[in-house]
Structures are given as C-alpha cells and as structure tokens.
Amino acid sequence: MPYDAQLNFVFWSPTKIVFGENTALDVAIEVEALKCKRALIVTDKDLVTKTGIPEKIKRALGNLCAGIFSDVEPDSGIHIVNQGAKLGMKLGADCIVSVGGGSAIDTAKGMAILLKEGGKLQDYMGFQILTRPQTPHIVIPTTAGTGSEVTYIAVIKDHQKGRKLLFGDYNILPNVAILDPKMTEGLPPRLTASTGMDAMCHAIEALHSLQKEPIADGLALHAIRLIKEFLPKVVENGKDMMARGQMLIAANMAGVACSNAQWGMVHALAHSVGAIFGVQHGLANSILLPACLKYNADACGDVYLNILSAMGMRSEGIQLDQAGDVVADKIMEFTKKLGLPQRLRDVGVPEAGLKDCSELALSDGAIVYNPKFITDSAEVLKVYKQAW
Ligand SMILES: [Fe+2]
C-alpha cells in the first residue's frame, strides 16, 4: 500500500532560507558568512536588460563581486554551463550567486560542480555521484515556481542530443536561498501563472509519489493552500508584494517537498515536450497535470481528496473512483482563470510528435516515482493524446 505513512524515510533540507522584501540587497552578508570573497553572479540577459536586478545585486555585493555571467538561456544547456565555469575559473570565483528562474539556478548548480571538480559535466550525470560539498551557491529566485533553490536536482539540456539530463546530488543543494518578493515584482502575468503552476505540480507529485512521507506531505499541502489563494492574486496584480511573498514561500515549500518525496510522470512528460518542442517547463506541467491526475487516480487512495481540501473545496461525498475527474476538472478551471492554455496543441506541439515524446518520457528519472509503474510508451502516449 504506497499511501500508508512511510515507516522509514530520510528528510534532508539543509538550505538556509532568508525571506523578506529587499533581503536580496543583504546578499553580501551571506557571502561573508560562507567565508567567500569572490562571488560570480549567474543570470540571463533579459534580467540584465529588462529589470536591472543583476546590477542591483552587483552593487549590493560591492567588492565581493568577481563578475557577472549573463549568458544563461531558457532550457540552459551543457555548453552554457561550460562557458560559465570557464569564466568563473578565469575570475577566480569562490562562490556563485544565481539570480533568475530554474534555468539560471540549474546552470549555476552545474557550474558549481565544474568549478570544484573540473572535467566534463556529463561525468557527474545521474544520482549521488559527487563525494564532497561543491562550490558555495546562494540563490536569489526571480520566479516563484521552480523550487530549484532548495532541490538536489539540476536539469540541463544536451542540445546536441535533444534531451534533458538529470543531475541529482545532495552536494549540489544550494547553501542559501534568499526569497525576496521584490525580485519577482516584474515577472509578467503569464510567466507568473505558469511558474506558479510548476510549484502546484511539485506539491501534487510529492503527495502521490511512491517515496511520499509525512513531512513532505505537510509542506506540499500547505503549498497548495497558498498557491490556490495567492497565485490568482499575483497574476491579477503583480505589484501585490504580500501575495508575491506568499508565492515564493509556496514554491519553496513545494520544492523542499519534492526534493525529498520526488516527482512523477507530470514532470517526466513535461521534460520531454520541453526537450523536443521547447515548451516552457511550467506551461508544459500545467497542461499535462489534469491528464496525469486522471491516469494516476486509481493508484492514489485518498490523496486527491486531501488535494481538494487544500484547494478549499468540499471533499465529503466524493467517491474515490470519481476523485481523479473531479480534481482534474478543478485544476483546469483554475488554470483557465489564470489565462493559461489548456492543450498541447495550443503551445506548438504537433500530434505527430507525441510518439517521440512518449518514448523519451519513459527514460526520464522523474517517472520512476510515479504512483503507477509505467513501462510501456503506449500508456504514456494515451496520456499525451488526452492533453493534446
Ligand atoms: Fe518543475
């Protein structure tokens, strides 16, 4: 019975969390606390040109700033990690301050490995390959969704092979996460919505993972409560700092939950449409979630009823065999109100491409923890078709 409380589990969440408006401007205190002197900022060009946030962080670091690497792209790849690490070595960086969304944070995790270990990034692909702490890493998220500031995972694309590589290691957990709502203030409504739905998927997948455990359950359920209440508010008014802060907390809690309990098929399928058709991660998750909920329903016991309660809805009287449809409908209603697309066909995925995606999804590490074992790509294809 996968949904009984686990008799044995390990919970691991060593990242220091600093929360509050303008706390990012105190980043130098965290660099000094780590006994570092040369911090390399890792970010993307859009943030540099459109928000000026990296420049603010540079000023806040003062003479502790070794430089800025701003070549991170969406779906960052191995070649970007290599370029960043090369610059870090040249500048003598002894720590990294990543400023951005999942792509910047995961790039920085890859760079932290190369700055410490050298060699080729691909040598460290897989799980628990590293044997010692990596280059100190402080994260300042500019989106509220990825949770990567507190996870032991980095997803980095191999653009040559058209697939996403997973790096899972407790030694790449960031040292500090600074959750400053001011850093997410300028995020446009659609990205706010889709990254927020990424956090929703983290919480739900942690709740029904084969490795679920009670501490992660508590974090995930509260994350769902916060997302249900505050995501519509930040999408409507991006200047609502209180709501922005609550979404950062929700994304963080959902990140800790799935870093311990793990992910599931929603992420495996989203990684694959992301790798092959470039669909933004949160958007892919948001679209695939309802179909995956329906597929997994009969293996999830009363988990879906708990999700409904956390979303503030009545769960009494709903039979377990109806719960999948009910939760899937509620999620679609929620994402529709957020203004997000509902179908893969709406985001540039051709029907003829679903077969390739389903084959790739079977080899994704996240699918291992899905509540239903999946070994047949035809099963995955059915779910993709439902979401198409
Ligand atoms: Fe995610």
Residues whose N, C-alpha, C, O or C-beta is under 5 A from the ligand:
A	BS01	LIG	T146 D198
